[in-house]
C-alpha cells in the first residue's frame, strides 16, 4: 500500500495528512455541537478552534522533534516534513492546552468547562488519527506470529500492513484506536449524567486514555525515550493522577470549605 494518496507531479498528498485532517474535522465538529449547547458564540468558537488546532499541531511536532533531537539536528529540513509522521499526541495536548488557558483568561470562560467541552471530540480525533500510523507503518509492537494475530481477530489488511521487513508485529496503533473509540462512547455517556461536576469529564478522559496508553506503550518498539524510560508512560502516570484530582476536586474543596466554616464558627463561639 502506497503512503502517497494523490500524486500531482509537483506535489504529493500523503494518507497520513489526510487522516489527520479527517481526525481534526471530526473532533472539531463534535466540539462545535457541544459549544452550541453551551451558547458559545461562533466568533469565540472559531478563535478557539483554529488556534487550539494550530498550537496543538505545533506542540505535537516540537515534542516529537525534541525527543529525537540528535537526528533532527543532523537533518534540519526534515523537521517540517510532518507528512512522514512524527506528531506526538501528548505534545499536541500540551500545545492545545496552553492556548485554551490563554483563551479562557482572555475571553473570561471557565477553563475546566472548556476542557470538558473539548475532551469528547479530542478522544475520537485520537482514535481516527492513529490510522495515519497504519499508512506510515509506525506505532507497532514486538514481533509476533501470524497465528497470534489471527487468534486475536486482527483484520487481515492490518496484519499485512504490520508485516515489516518480513516479520509480523503487534499493531499497537490499532489497539489504541479501538481503546480511544471505546473511550469516546464512555465519555458521551458520562457527559449525559445529570449534575456532573465541572472538570469530572476531563478527569475521566485523563484516567481512561492514560490507563490504555500506559499498557499499549509497554508493547511499542518505537517509543520516545528518556534514558531507559518511555516518555508516554511517565506522562500517562501524571495524567492519571491529575484525572483523580479533577474528579475528587469538588469533594476536597467541599470538605475544605466545611472545615473552614466550622473553624470560624468555633472561633466565634470562643
C-alpha positions as CSV (number, residue, x, y, z in Angstrom):
1,X,0.0,0.0,0.0
2,X,1.4,3.3,-1.1
3,X,1.8,6.1,1.6
4,X,1.0,8.7,-1.1
5,X,-2.7,9.1,-1.6
6,X,-2.5,11.6,-4.5
7,X,0.4,12.4,-6.7
8,X,0.0,15.6,-8.6
9,X,3.5,15.6,-10.1
10,X,4.6,18.8,-8.5
11,X,3.1,17.8,-5.2
12,X,2.3,14.6,-3.2
13,X,-0.5,14.3,-0.8
14,X,0.1,11.6,1.9
15,X,-2.5,9.4,3.5
16,X,-1.1,10.4,6.9
17,X,-2.0,14.1,6.2
18,X,-5.5,13.2,5.0
19,X,-6.2,11.0,8.1
20,X,-5.0,13.8,10.4
21,X,-7.3,16.3,8.7
22,X,-10.3,13.9,8.9
23,X,-9.5,13.4,12.6
24,X,-9.4,17.2,13.3
25,X,-12.6,17.8,11.3
26,X,-14.5,15.1,13.2
27,X,-13.2,16.2,16.6
28,X,-14.0,19.9,15.9
29,X,-17.5,19.0,14.6
30,X,-18.3,17.2,17.9
31,X,-16.9,20.1,20.0
32,X,-18.9,22.6,17.9
33,X,-22.2,20.8,18.6
34,X,-21.4,20.9,22.3
35,X,-20.3,24.6,22.1
36,X,-23.7,25.5,20.6
37,X,-25.4,23.9,23.6
38,X,-23.2,25.9,25.9
39,X,-24.1,29.0,24.0
40,X,-20.6,29.9,23.0
41,X,-20.6,32.5,20.2
42,X,-19.4,31.5,16.7
43,X,-16.7,34.1,16.9
44,X,-15.3,32.7,20.1
45,X,-15.6,29.1,18.9
46,X,-13.8,29.9,15.6
47,X,-11.0,31.5,17.6
48,X,-10.8,28.6,20.0
49,X,-10.9,26.0,17.1
50,X,-8.3,27.4,14.8
51,X,-5.8,28.5,17.4
52,X,-6.1,25.3,19.5
53,X,-5.6,23.1,16.5
54,X,-2.6,25.2,15.3
55,X,-1.0,25.2,18.7
56,X,-1.8,21.5,19.1
57,X,-0.1,20.6,15.8
58,X,2.9,22.8,16.6
59,X,3.2,21.3,20.1
60,X,2.9,17.7,18.7
61,X,5.7,18.3,16.3
62,X,8.0,20.1,18.7
63,X,7.5,17.4,21.3
64,X,8.4,14.7,18.8
65,X,11.5,16.6,17.5
66,X,12.8,17.3,21.0
67,X,12.9,13.7,21.9
68,X,14.6,12.9,18.6
69,X,16.9,15.9,18.7
70,X,20.1,14.3,17.7
71,X,18.6,13.1,14.5
72,X,16.9,16.3,13.6
73,X,20.0,18.4,14.3
74,X,21.6,16.4,11.5
75,X,18.5,16.6,9.3
76,X,17.1,20.0,9.9
77,X,15.0,20.2,6.8
78,X,13.0,17.1,7.9
79,X,11.7,19.0,10.9
80,X,9.0,20.4,8.7
81,X,8.1,17.1,7.0
82,X,5.2,16.2,9.2
83,X,3.7,14.1,6.4
84,X,6.3,11.5,7.2
85,X,4.8,11.1,10.7
86,X,6.1,12.4,14.0
87,X,3.2,14.1,15.7
88,X,3.2,13.2,19.4
89,X,-0.3,13.1,21.0
90,X,0.9,14.3,24.3
91,X,2.8,17.2,22.7
92,X,-0.4,18.1,20.9
93,X,-2.3,18.1,24.2
94,X,0.2,20.4,25.8
95,X,0.3,22.8,22.9
96,X,-3.5,23.0,22.7
97,X,-3.8,23.3,26.4
98,X,-1.6,26.3,26.5
99,X,-3.8,28.1,24.1
100,X,-7.0,27.1,26.0
101,X,-5.5,28.6,29.1
102,X,-4.8,31.8,27.3
103,X,-8.2,31.9,25.6
104,X,-10.1,31.2,28.9
105,X,-8.4,34.2,30.5
106,X,-8.8,36.5,27.5
107,X,-12.5,35.7,26.9
108,X,-13.5,35.1,30.6
109,X,-14.5,31.5,30.2
110,X,-14.3,28.8,32.9
111,X,-11.1,26.8,31.9
112,X,-12.3,23.4,33.1
113,X,-15.7,23.9,31.4
114,X,-13.9,24.4,28.2
115,X,-11.8,21.3,28.7
116,X,-15.0,19.3,29.5
117,X,-16.5,20.6,26.2
118,X,-13.4,19.5,24.2
119,X,-12.3,16.1,25.5
120,X,-15.0,14.1,23.8
121,X,-14.0,15.5,20.4
122,X,-10.4,15.0,21.3
123,X,-10.5,11.3,22.1
124,X,-12.4,10.5,18.9
125,X,-9.9,12.6,16.9
126,X,-7.1,10.5,18.6
127,X,-8.9,7.3,17.6
128,X,-9.1,8.3,13.9
129,X,-5.6,9.9,13.9
130,X,-4.0,6.6,14.8
131,X,-4.8,5.3,11.4
132,X,-2.2,7.7,10.0
133,X,0.3,5.4,11.7
134,X,-1.2,2.5,9.8
135,X,-0.3,4.1,6.4
136,X,3.2,5.1,7.7
137,X,3.8,1.6,9.2
138,X,4.6,3.1,12.6
139,X,3.4,2.8,16.3
140,X,3.9,-1.0,16.2
141,X,4.8,-3.6,18.8
142,X,7.1,-6.6,19.1
143,X,7.5,-9.4,16.5
144,X,4.7,-12.0,16.8
145,X,3.5,-14.9,14.8
146,X,0.8,-14.8,12.2
147,X,-1.2,-17.3,14.3
148,X,-1.1,-14.9,17.3
149,X,-2.6,-12.0,15.3
150,X,-5.2,-14.2,13.7
151,X,-6.2,-15.6,17.1
152,X,-6.7,-12.0,18.3
153,X,-9.0,-11.4,15.4
154,X,-6.9,-8.7,13.9
155,X,-8.2,-7.8,10.4
156,X,-6.0,-9.3,7.6
157,X,-5.3,-5.9,6.0
158,X,-3.8,-4.7,9.2
159,X,-1.8,-7.9,9.7
160,X,-0.3,-7.5,6.3
161,X,0.5,-3.8,6.8
162,X,2.2,-4.5,10.0
163,X,4.5,-7.0,8.3
164,X,7.7,-5.1,8.4
165,X,10.9,-6.5,6.9
166,X,9.3,-9.8,6.6
167,X,8.1,-10.1,10.2
168,X,4.7,-9.6,11.8
169,X,4.3,-7.0,14.6
170,X,1.7,-6.2,17.2
171,X,-0.5,-3.4,15.7
172,X,-0.4,-1.2,18.7
173,X,-1.8,1.7,16.7
174,X,-4.9,-0.4,16.2
175,X,-5.2,-1.2,19.9
176,X,-5.0,2.4,20.8
177,X,-7.5,3.4,18.2
178,X,-10.1,0.9,19.5
179,X,-9.3,1.9,23.1
180,X,-10.0,5.6,22.2
181,X,-13.1,4.7,20.3
182,X,-14.5,2.9,23.3
183,X,-13.5,5.9,25.4
184,X,-15.4,8.2,23.1
185,X,-18.6,6.2,23.8
186,X,-17.9,6.2,27.6
187,X,-17.3,9.9,27.7
188,X,-20.5,10.6,25.8
189,X,-22.4,8.5,28.4
190,X,-20.7,10.3,31.3
191,X,-21.5,13.7,29.7
192,X,-25.1,12.8,29.8
193,X,-25.2,12.4,33.5
194,X,-27.1,14.9,35.5
195,X,-25.3,17.1,38.0
196,X,-21.8,16.1,36.7
197,X,-19.2,18.3,38.4
198,X,-17.1,20.7,36.3
199,X,-13.8,19.0,35.5
200,X,-15.0,15.5,36.1
201,X,-15.3,14.7,32.4
202,X,-11.8,15.9,31.8
203,X,-10.7,13.8,34.7
204,X,-12.4,10.7,33.3
205,X,-10.6,11.3,30.0
206,X,-7.2,11.7,31.6
207,X,-7.7,8.4,33.6
208,X,-9.3,6.3,30.9
209,X,-7.0,7.3,28.0
210,X,-3.8,7.1,30.1
211,X,-4.6,3.7,31.5
212,X,-4.8,2.3,28.0
213,X,-1.8,4.2,26.8
214,X,0.3,3.1,29.8
215,X,-0.3,-0.6,28.8
216,X,-0.1,-0.1,25.0
217,X,3.1,1.9,25.2
218,X,4.7,-1.1,27.0
219,X,4.3,-3.0,23.8
220,X,5.6,-0.4,21.4
221,X,9.0,-0.6,19.8
222,X,9.3,3.0,18.6
223,X,8.5,4.9,21.7
224,X,10.0,8.3,22.6
225,X,12.5,7.7,25.4
226,X,14.2,9.5,28.3
227,X,17.1,7.2,29.2
228,X,15.5,3.8,29.8
229,X,12.0,5.2,30.4
230,X,9.2,5.6,27.9
231,X,8.1,9.2,27.9
232,X,4.4,8.4,27.2
233,X,4.3,6.1,30.2
234,X,5.6,8.8,32.5
235,X,3.1,11.3,31.1
236,X,0.3,8.8,31.4
237,X,1.0,8.3,35.1
238,X,1.0,12.1,35.6
239,X,-2.3,12.4,33.8
240,X,-3.9,9.5,35.8
241,X,-3.0,11.4,39.0
242,X,-4.3,14.6,37.5
243,X,-7.6,12.9,36.5
244,X,-8.1,11.5,40.0
245,X,-7.5,15.0,41.4
246,X,-10.1,16.6,39.0
247,X,-12.7,14.0,39.9
248,X,-12.1,14.3,43.7
249,X,-11.6,18.1,43.5
250,X,-15.2,19.0,44.3
251,X,-15.2,16.7,47.3
252,X,-11.8,18.1,48.5
253,X,-12.9,21.7,48.2
254,X,-16.3,21.0,49.8
255,X,-14.6,19.4,52.8
256,X,-12.1,22.2,52.9
257,X,-14.9,24.8,52.9
258,X,-16.8,22.9,55.6
259,X,-13.7,22.7,57.8
260,X,-13.1,26.5,57.2
261,X,-16.7,27.3,58.2
262,X,-16.6,25.1,61.3
263,X,-13.3,26.6,62.3
264,X,-14.7,30.1,62.0
265,X,-17.8,29.1,64.0
266,X,-15.7,27.7,66.8
267,X,-13.6,30.9,66.9
268,X,-16.7,33.0,67.0
269,X,-18.2,30.8,69.8
270,X,-14.9,31.0,71.7
